Amino acid sequence: MHPMSHTRKRFIPLLAAILPVVVAAAGRDAGFSGWLGVSAMVFDYEETDARGVLDREEGEMPGLDGGLRLEHGSWFAETGLTWWSGTVDYESLVPPVVISKTDEDILAVGLLVGRQVWDNGANSLHLVGGGGYRDWQRNIRSVPGVATGLDENYTWWYGALGVRAARVVDTHTRVQADLLLTHTIEPEIEVDFHGAFDTATAGLGDATGFRIAITLERVISRTATLRLSPWYEYREFGRSRDVPLFIGGVPSTSGGLPVTFVEPDSETRNLGINLGLVWRPGTATKD
């Protein structure tokens, strides 16, 4: 993995601002809980153009997941952070065909706020909205005689809007379903060509996606609850503009024409599951 880039640090002020607010508010007349656990993701990514699929990456990645939640009256607010890291299979389908591996490092931070709009005691419905920040570092390993490898860093903000439906099954069991529409904001890619060219940056096209999650919580002690949450998310990025490449600050040319870089359209389909423990001070039962 390559070291943390300056773009990753953009999410730190957001996280630093969210967590103190949630923790401070927990001391008021509100319900407070936090969770910590592990995550597993099946990663599926494709780049496409008019010819079809250009390259794809597929594989499984482990991760860590944690978050904080605050409930007050008919409102809730929660913030979470998930990190996945691993190696997946890479295949380029455009000649020359390249079979390689890609080192992935994905960091996600988000904030979700919701208001209850219906409740009959056992079932409830919330309208929810929020957003977050993603940082995805992608290191395509070099293949001798074919490719020199690339380090790519994708960063973007996103907004989210949707619903959360919950059902209290019994005094120890609660099930919740989230359906969120998401929209990327200012997606960007930074490419390190390993010395072949200077590092280049390109803006990507905004696009709308979605996320579905089912969460099962089962009380196991006075203050602890087991949390199991399978989920699926879909995301797109639009094609970037053609970006001129430089060598030592001098424009690169080939046959008298400028050498350019372009990031094609892409689609990401991720399937995952999170498993962890929720801790609630004083009591573990909350409708």
C-alpha positions as CSV (number, residue, x, y, z in Angstrom):
1,M,0.0,0.0,0.0
2,H,1.2,3.5,-0.7
3,P,1.2,6.0,2.2
4,M,-1.8,8.2,3.1
5,S,-2.1,11.0,0.5
6,H,-3.1,14.6,1.3
7,T,-6.6,13.9,-0.2
8,R,-7.3,11.3,2.6
9,K,-6.8,14.0,5.2
10,R,-9.8,15.9,3.9
11,F,-12.2,13.6,5.8
12,I,-10.4,14.0,9.2
13,P,-11.9,17.5,10.0
14,L,-15.4,16.1,9.2
15,L,-14.9,13.2,11.6
16,A,-13.4,15.3,14.3
17,A,-16.4,17.7,14.1
18,I,-19.0,14.9,14.2
19,L,-17.8,12.8,17.1
20,P,-17.5,15.4,19.8
21,V,-21.0,16.7,19.1
22,V,-22.4,13.2,19.3
23,V,-20.5,12.3,22.5
24,A,-21.4,15.7,24.2
25,A,-25.1,15.3,23.3
26,A,-25.1,11.8,24.9
27,G,-24.9,13.4,28.3
28,R,-28.3,15.1,27.8
29,D,-31.8,13.6,27.9
30,A,-31.1,11.2,25.0
31,G,-30.2,7.5,24.3
32,F,-26.6,6.9,23.4
33,S,-25.0,3.7,21.9
34,G,-21.9,2.8,20.1
35,W,-20.8,-0.3,18.1
36,L,-17.6,-1.9,17.0
37,G,-17.0,-4.9,14.9
38,V,-15.7,-6.5,11.7
39,S,-16.8,-6.3,8.1
40,A,-16.4,-8.4,5.0
41,M,-16.9,-7.1,1.4
42,V,-17.2,-8.8,-2.0
43,F,-15.7,-6.1,-4.3
44,D,-16.8,-5.9,-7.9
45,Y,-15.6,-3.0,-10.1
46,E,-15.7,-2.4,-13.9
47,E,-14.5,0.3,-16.2
48,T,-16.4,0.7,-19.5
49,D,-16.6,2.7,-22.7
50,A,-18.4,2.3,-26.0
51,R,-16.5,-0.9,-26.7
52,G,-17.8,-2.5,-23.5
53,V,-15.9,-3.6,-20.4
54,L,-12.3,-2.4,-20.4
55,D,-11.1,-3.9,-17.2
56,R,-12.5,-5.4,-14.0
57,E,-11.6,-6.1,-10.4
58,E,-13.1,-8.7,-8.2
59,G,-12.3,-10.1,-4.8
60,E,-13.0,-10.3,-1.1
61,M,-11.8,-7.8,1.5
62,P,-11.9,-7.8,5.3
63,G,-12.5,-4.7,7.3
64,L,-13.3,-3.0,10.6
65,D,-16.5,-1.1,11.4
66,G,-17.5,1.2,14.2
67,G,-20.0,4.0,15.0
68,L,-22.0,6.1,17.4
69,R,-25.7,6.7,17.7
70,L,-27.8,9.3,19.5
71,E,-31.6,9.1,19.9
72,H,-33.8,11.9,21.3
73,G,-37.6,11.8,21.0
74,S,-38.5,11.1,17.4
75,W,-35.0,11.9,16.1
76,F,-31.8,10.0,15.8
77,A,-28.3,10.8,14.5
78,E,-25.5,8.3,13.9
79,T,-22.0,8.4,12.5
80,G,-19.9,5.5,11.3
81,L,-16.5,4.7,10.0
82,T,-15.5,1.5,8.0
83,W,-12.2,0.5,6.6
84,W,-11.5,-2.3,4.2
85,S,-8.1,-3.5,3.0
86,G,-7.1,-6.4,0.8
87,T,-5.9,-7.7,-2.6
88,V,-8.3,-8.5,-5.4
89,D,-7.9,-9.9,-9.0
90,Y,-7.4,-7.5,-11.8
91,E,-8.0,-8.2,-15.5
92,S,-7.6,-5.8,-18.4
93,L,-9.7,-6.9,-21.4
94,V,-8.2,-4.5,-23.9
95,P,-5.1,-5.8,-25.8
96,P,-2.6,-6.3,-24.5
97,V,-4.6,-8.3,-22.0
98,V,-3.1,-7.9,-18.4
99,I,-3.8,-10.3,-15.6
100,S,-2.6,-8.9,-12.3
101,K,-3.5,-8.1,-8.7
102,T,-4.7,-4.8,-7.2
103,D,-4.1,-3.7,-3.6
104,E,-7.2,-2.0,-2.3
105,D,-7.6,0.4,0.7
106,I,-11.0,1.9,1.2
107,L,-12.0,4.2,4.0
108,A,-15.7,5.4,4.5
109,V,-17.1,7.9,7.0
110,G,-20.7,8.9,7.1
111,L,-23.4,10.8,9.0
112,L,-27.1,9.9,9.0
113,V,-30.0,11.8,10.6
114,G,-33.5,10.5,10.8
115,R,-37.0,11.5,12.1
116,Q,-39.7,9.0,12.9
117,V,-42.9,9.6,10.9
118,W,-44.9,6.5,11.9
119,D,-44.9,4.1,14.9
120,N,-47.5,1.6,16.1
121,G,-45.5,0.2,19.0
122,A,-43.9,-2.8,17.2
123,N,-43.2,-1.2,13.8
124,S,-41.8,2.2,12.9
125,L,-40.7,4.3,9.9
126,H,-38.1,7.0,9.7
127,L,-37.2,9.5,6.9
128,V,-33.4,9.7,6.8
129,G,-30.8,11.9,5.2
130,G,-27.1,12.6,5.5
131,G,-23.9,12.2,3.6
132,G,-20.2,11.3,4.0
133,Y,-16.8,10.9,2.5
134,R,-14.9,8.1,0.8
135,D,-11.3,7.6,0.1
136,W,-10.3,4.6,-2.1
137,Q,-6.6,3.8,-2.8
138,R,-6.1,1.4,-5.7
139,N,-2.6,0.1,-6.5
140,I,-2.5,-2.0,-9.7
141,R,0.6,-4.1,-9.5
142,S,3.1,-4.0,-12.3
143,V,3.4,-6.9,-14.7
144,P,7.0,-7.3,-16.2
145,G,7.1,-6.6,-19.9
146,V,3.5,-5.5,-20.1
147,A,2.6,-2.8,-17.5
148,T,4.4,-0.7,-15.0
149,G,1.6,-0.5,-12.5
150,L,-0.4,2.5,-11.3
151,D,-1.3,4.0,-8.0
152,E,-4.8,5.6,-8.1
153,N,-6.5,7.5,-5.3
154,Y,-10.3,8.2,-5.7
155,T,-12.0,10.6,-3.3
156,W,-15.5,11.9,-3.2
157,W,-18.3,13.3,-1.0
158,Y,-21.8,12.0,-1.3
159,G,-25.3,12.9,-0.2
160,A,-27.9,10.3,0.9
161,L,-31.7,10.3,1.2
162,G,-34.1,7.5,2.1
163,V,-36.1,5.6,4.6
164,R,-35.5,3.3,7.6
165,A,-38.2,0.7,8.6
166,A,-37.9,-1.2,11.9
167,R,-39.7,-3.9,13.7
168,V,-39.4,-5.0,17.3
169,V,-39.8,-8.8,17.1
170,D,-39.6,-9.4,20.9
171,T,-38.0,-7.8,24.0
172,H,-34.6,-9.1,22.8
173,T,-34.8,-8.8,19.0
174,R,-35.1,-5.9,16.6
175,V,-34.8,-5.9,12.8
176,Q,-34.3,-2.8,10.7
177,A,-34.1,-2.1,6.9
178,D,-32.4,0.9,5.3
179,L,-33.0,2.0,1.7
180,L,-30.8,5.0,0.6
181,L,-30.4,6.8,-2.6
182,T,-26.9,8.3,-2.9
183,H,-25.3,10.9,-5.1
184,T,-21.6,11.5,-5.5
185,I,-20.3,15.0,-5.1
186,E,-17.0,16.2,-6.5
187,P,-15.5,12.8,-7.3
188,E,-11.8,13.0,-8.2
189,I,-9.0,10.7,-9.2
190,E,-5.3,11.2,-8.6
191,V,-2.9,9.0,-10.5
192,D,0.7,8.2,-9.7
193,F,2.4,6.7,-12.9
194,H,5.4,5.5,-11.0
195,G,7.7,8.0,-12.6
196,A,6.6,7.5,-16.2
197,F,4.7,10.8,-16.0
198,D,4.0,13.4,-13.4
199,T,1.1,12.7,-11.0
200,A,-2.2,13.7,-12.7
201,T,-5.6,14.7,-11.3
202,A,-9.0,14.5,-13.0
203,G,-12.5,15.2,-12.0
204,L,-15.1,12.4,-12.5
205,G,-18.7,12.7,-13.5
206,D,-21.3,12.8,-10.6
207,A,-23.8,9.9,-10.6
208,T,-26.6,8.5,-8.4
209,G,-26.5,5.1,-6.7
210,F,-28.1,3.3,-3.9
211,R,-27.5,1.3,-0.7
212,I,-29.6,-1.4,0.9
213,A,-28.9,-2.8,4.4
214,I,-30.8,-5.2,6.8
215,T,-29.7,-5.0,10.4
216,L,-30.6,-7.6,13.1
217,E,-29.9,-6.7,16.7
218,R,-30.2,-9.4,19.5
219,V,-29.8,-8.5,23.2
220,I,-27.2,-10.7,24.9
221,S,-26.7,-8.9,28.2
222,R,-27.9,-5.8,30.1
223,T,-25.7,-3.5,28.1
224,A,-24.6,-5.5,25.1
225,T,-26.3,-6.3,21.9
226,L,-25.1,-8.5,19.0
227,R,-25.4,-6.7,15.6
228,L,-25.5,-8.4,12.2
229,S,-25.9,-6.3,9.1
230,P,-25.7,-7.6,5.5
231,W,-25.7,-4.9,2.8
232,Y,-25.4,-4.1,-0.9
233,E,-24.4,-0.9,-2.6
234,Y,-24.2,0.3,-6.2
235,R,-22.2,3.3,-7.5
236,E,-21.2,4.9,-10.8
237,F,-18.6,7.4,-11.9
238,G,-18.8,9.3,-15.2
239,R,-15.9,9.7,-17.6
240,S,-13.3,12.3,-16.9
241,R,-12.1,14.9,-19.4
242,D,-8.9,14.3,-21.3
243,V,-6.0,15.4,-19.0
244,P,-2.6,16.4,-20.5
245,L,0.3,14.5,-19.0
246,F,3.6,16.1,-18.1
247,I,7.2,14.9,-17.5
248,G,9.1,17.1,-15.1
249,G,6.6,19.8,-15.6
250,V,7.0,19.7,-19.4
251,P,4.0,18.6,-21.6
252,S,4.5,15.1,-22.9
253,T,4.0,14.6,-26.6
254,S,4.0,11.6,-29.0
255,G,4.2,12.2,-32.8
256,G,3.7,15.9,-32.2
257,L,0.4,15.4,-30.3
258,P,-0.1,15.8,-26.6
259,V,-0.2,12.7,-24.5
260,T,-3.4,12.6,-22.4
261,F,-5.0,10.5,-19.6
262,V,-8.7,9.8,-19.3
263,E,-10.6,7.9,-16.6
264,P,-13.5,6.0,-18.3
265,D,-17.0,5.4,-17.0
266,S,-17.2,2.9,-14.2
267,E,-19.6,0.9,-12.1
268,T,-19.1,-0.6,-8.6
269,R,-21.2,-3.3,-7.0
270,N,-20.3,-4.2,-3.5
271,L,-21.9,-6.9,-1.3
272,G,-21.0,-7.1,2.4
273,I,-21.8,-8.0,5.9
274,N,-20.9,-6.4,9.2
275,L,-20.8,-8.2,12.6
276,G,-20.2,-6.5,15.9
277,L,-21.3,-5.6,19.4
278,V,-23.5,-2.6,20.4
279,W,-23.0,-1.1,23.8
280,R,-25.7,1.0,25.5
281,P,-25.0,2.5,28.9
282,G,-27.6,1.4,31.5
283,T,-29.8,-0.7,29.3
284,A,-29.6,-2.7,26.0
285,T,-33.3,-2.4,25.1
286,K,-34.4,0.4,22.8
287,D,-37.5,0.4,20.5
